[in-house]
């Protein structure tokens, strides 16, 4: 395994928070703009749809004979069901998907541009970042499209898993073992390919960088370091899961307490909070990956 001396995982997680909060005057307006763009071009889960989640959950607990499970437990179940069923946005049309990808790339490019200049101690306005960060949009989109193609093994795994569950294929121990081996190979393959592409998404934002050149440079940078990087991604996923629970559970709990008031019936409080957290997640991921990329470059330059 290739040597790499960078700060530890816990330091990495908290350093990401630190740099975001340190530059909150730039990131907070970016977050607001991202949320507004998502509402206008992608859509927002309606309050009626969210109330349907609550009603279905209430009916399910009554049918199971569990009675009143409590607002805190219900908050957790609502958070899980809303995310896993894709209820974070309104329409799931093709145009909405395209706009969602574009908004994500805008968040990505703007965040990386802000970090590159702020870590160099340059004075910067969000207006300048939004205007100038979009220059490598097409190059970034090409790398992003390649990353999606590299996810095909995981997409295939999801399709096969769905078919296996419907047909009872996994009920036989031998077949279950075969599927487990197949699943492990698909995940390893996608993880190996994506480890370079995620870093290439950062590398391609450099001035004058072309997509294939960025992918090649990222592959060289990640050689012998993919396992360490995958561990960082696992830590990132766990950290984000904890953040979502800490932030969203109290908000959903508060919404459940306010449910009895008529004036709150049509206020999309939770949908807006979910969308805000989604946009913040994009900023956090961008910052997390950029810091790791920067640390690797500094180590190799020594």
C-alpha positions in Angstrom: 0.0 0.0 0.0 1.3 3.4 -1.0 2.4 5.7 1.9 0.2 8.6 2.8 0.4 10.7 5.9 -2.7 12.9 6.3 -4.8 13.9 9.3 -7.0 11.2 10.9 -10.6 10.5 10.0 -12.1 12.3 13.1 -10.0 15.3 12.5 -11.1 15.3 8.8 -14.8 15.2 9.8 -14.5 18.1 12.3 -12.1 20.1 10.0 -14.8 20.0 7.4 -17.3 21.5 9.8 -14.8 24.1 11.0 -14.0 25.4 7.5 -17.7 25.6 6.6 -18.7 27.5 9.7 -15.6 29.7 9.5 -16.7 30.9 6.1 -20.4 30.9 6.9 -20.9 34.3 5.2 -20.2 32.6 1.9 -21.7 29.2 2.5 -25.0 30.3 4.1 -26.1 32.4 1.1 -25.0 29.5 -1.2 -27.2 27.2 0.9 -30.2 29.6 0.6 -29.7 30.0 -3.2 -29.4 26.2 -3.6 -32.6 25.6 -1.7 -34.5 28.3 -3.7 -33.2 26.9 -7.0 -34.3 23.4 -5.9 -37.8 24.5 -5.0 -38.2 26.4 -8.3 -36.7 23.9 -10.7 -36.9 20.5 -9.0 -39.9 20.9 -6.7 -40.6 20.4 -3.0 -42.4 17.5 -1.4 -45.9 18.9 -0.7 -47.1 19.1 2.9 -50.0 16.9 1.9 -47.6 14.1 0.8 -45.8 14.4 4.1 -49.0 14.2 6.0 -49.9 11.1 4.1 -46.6 9.5 5.5 -47.8 10.4 9.0 -51.3 8.9 8.4 -49.9 5.7 6.9 -47.6 5.3 9.8 -50.4 5.8 12.3 -52.6 3.3 10.5 -49.7 0.8 10.3 -49.0 1.0 14.1 -52.7 0.6 14.8 -53.0 -2.5 12.6 -49.9 -4.0 14.2 -51.5 -3.5 17.6 -48.6 -1.4 18.9 -50.9 1.6 19.7 -49.3 5.0 20.3 -45.5 4.5 19.7 -44.7 8.0 20.9 -43.8 11.1 18.9 -40.0 10.6 19.2 -40.1 7.1 17.8 -42.6 8.3 15.2 -40.1 11.1 14.2 -37.4 8.5 13.5 -39.7 6.3 11.4 -40.9 9.3 9.5 -37.3 10.4 8.8 -36.4 6.9 7.5 -39.5 6.4 5.4 -39.3 9.9 3.8 -35.7 9.4 2.7 -35.9 5.7 1.7 -39.0 6.3 -0.4 -37.5 9.2 -2.3 -39.8 11.8 -0.8 -37.3 14.6 -0.5 -38.6 16.4 -3.6 -41.8 16.9 -5.5 -41.9 15.7 -9.1 -39.6 12.9 -10.2 -39.8 13.8 -13.9 -36.8 13.6 -16.3 -36.6 17.4 -16.4 -36.6 17.6 -12.6 -33.8 15.0 -12.5 -31.7 17.0 -15.0 -32.2 20.2 -12.9 -31.2 18.3 -9.7 -28.0 17.2 -11.3 -27.2 20.7 -12.5 -27.9 22.2 -9.1 -25.6 19.6 -7.5 -22.8 20.5 -9.9 -23.3 24.2 -9.1 -23.1 23.5 -5.4 -20.0 21.3 -6.1 -18.2 23.8 -8.3 -19.0 26.9 -6.1 -17.9 25.1 -2.9 -14.6 24.0 -4.4 -14.0 27.5 -5.8 -14.7 29.1 -2.4 -12.4 26.6 -0.6 -9.6 27.0 -3.1 -9.5 30.8 -2.7 -10.3 31.0 1.0 -7.6 28.5 1.9 -5.2 30.6 -0.1 -6.4 33.6 2.1 -7.9 35.4 -0.9 -10.8 37.8 -0.3 -13.9 36.5 -2.1 -17.6 37.4 -2.6 -20.2 34.8 -3.3 -21.1 36.6 -6.5 -17.6 36.2 -7.8 -17.6 32.5 -6.9 -21.0 31.8 -8.6 -19.8 33.6 -11.8 -16.3 32.2 -12.1 -16.9 28.7 -10.7 -19.1 27.7 -13.6 -16.3 27.8 -16.1 -15.5 24.0 -15.9 -19.2 23.0 -15.8 -19.0 20.9 -19.0 -15.8 19.2 -18.0 -17.2 18.4 -14.5 -20.4 17.1 -16.1 -18.4 14.7 -18.3 -16.5 13.3 -15.2 -19.8 13.1 -13.4 -21.4 11.1 -16.3 -18.4 8.7 -16.2 -18.9 8.3 -12.5 -22.5 7.4 -13.1 -21.5 4.8 -15.6 -19.1 3.3 -13.1 -22.1 2.8 -10.8 -23.6 0.3 -13.2 -22.4 -2.7 -11.2 -24.3 -1.3 -8.1 -27.4 -0.6 -10.2 -27.2 -4.2 -11.6 -26.9 -5.4 -8.0 -30.0 -3.6 -6.9 -32.0 -5.1 -9.9 -30.8 -8.6 -9.1 -31.5 -8.2 -5.4 -35.1 -7.0 -6.2 -35.6 -10.1 -8.4 -34.1 -12.4 -5.9 -36.3 -11.1 -3.1 -39.5 -11.5 -5.2 -38.6 -15.1 -6.4 -37.4 -16.3 -3.0 -33.9 -17.0 -4.5 -32.1 -16.2 -1.3 -34.1 -18.7 0.8 -31.6 -21.4 -0.3 -28.3 -21.1 1.7 -26.1 -22.0 -1.3 -27.8 -19.5 -3.6 -27.6 -16.9 -0.8 -23.9 -17.5 -0.6 -23.5 -17.1 -4.4 -25.5 -13.9 -4.3 -23.3 -12.6 -1.5 -20.2 -13.2 -3.5 -21.7 -11.6 -6.5 -22.8 -8.6 -4.4 -19.3 -8.2 -2.9 -17.7 -8.3 -6.3 -20.1 -5.6 -7.7 -19.5 -3.3 -4.7 -15.7 -3.8 -4.9 -15.7 -3.1 -8.6 -17.7 0.1 -8.4 -15.8 1.3 -5.3 -12.5 0.8 -7.1 -13.6 2.8 -10.2 -15.4 5.5 -8.2 -12.5 6.2 -5.9 -10.6 7.8 -8.8 -13.7 9.6 -10.3 -14.6 11.3 -7.0 -11.1 12.8 -6.8 -11.3 13.6 -10.5 -14.4 15.7 -9.8 -12.1 17.9 -7.7 -9.1 17.8 -10.0 -11.2 18.8 -13.1 -12.1 22.1 -11.5 -8.5 23.4 -11.8 -8.1 26.0 -14.6 -7.4 24.4 -18.0 -8.0 20.9 -16.8 -9.7 18.5 -19.3 -11.9 15.6 -18.1 -9.6 12.7 -19.4 -6.6 14.4 -18.0 -8.3 14.9 -14.6 -9.3 11.2 -14.5 -5.7 10.1 -15.4 -4.2 12.4 -12.8 -6.7 11.2 -10.1 -5.9 7.6 -11.0 -2.2 8.2 -10.4 -2.9 10.1 -7.2 -5.1 7.3 -5.9 -2.8 4.4 -6.8 -2.2 2.3 -3.7 -4.4 4.6 -1.6 -7.9 3.4 -2.6 -8.6 1.4 0.5 -7.7 4.4 2.7 -10.0 6.6 0.6 -12.9 4.1 0.8 -12.6 4.1 4.6 -12.9 7.9 4.5 -16.0 7.6 2.4 -17.5 5.1 4.8 -16.7 7.5 7.7 -18.3 10.3 5.7 -21.5 8.3 5.2 -21.7 7.5 9.0 -21.0 11.1 9.9 -23.7 12.4 7.6 -26.2 9.8 9.0 -25.5 11.1 12.5 -25.8 14.7 11.4 -29.2 14.0 9.8 -30.5 12.2 12.9 -29.2 15.0 15.3 -30.7 17.8 13.1 -33.9 16.3 11.6 -35.3 14.3 14.5 -35.9 17.3 16.8 -37.4 19.2 13.8 -39.8 16.4 12.9 -40.6 15.9 16.6 -41.5 19.6 16.8 -43.6 19.4 13.7 -45.6 16.5 15.3 -46.2 18.5 18.4 -47.5 21.4 16.3 -49.7 19.1 14.3 -52.8 19.9 16.4 -52.9 23.6 15.4 -54.9 24.4 12.2 -52.7 27.2 11.0 -49.8 24.7 10.7 -51.7 22.3 8.4 -50.4 23.7 5.1 -47.0 24.9 6.2 -44.3 22.8 4.5 -41.9 23.0 7.5 -40.4 19.5 7.4 -40.1 19.4 3.5 -38.2 22.6 3.5 -35.9 21.4 6.4 -35.3 18.1 4.5 -34.4 20.0 1.3 -32.1 22.4 3.3 -30.3 19.4 4.8 -29.9 17.8 1.4 -28.2 21.0 0.0 -26.0 21.3 3.1 -25.0 17.6 2.6 -23.8 18.6 -0.9 -21.7 21.4 0.5 -20.3 19.1 3.2 -19.4 16.3 0.8 -17.7 18.8 -1.5 -15.6 20.3 1.3 -14.8 16.8 2.7 -13.4 15.6 -0.6 -11.6 18.8 -1.5 -9.7 18.7 1.8 -8.6 15.2 1.3 -7.5 16.0 -2.3 -5.5 19.0 -1.0 -3.8 16.9 1.7 -2.8 14.3 -0.9 -1.3 16.9 -3.2 0.6 18.5 -0.4 2.0 15.2 0.7 3.2 14.2 -2.8 4.8 17.6 -3.2 7.1 17.1 -0.2 
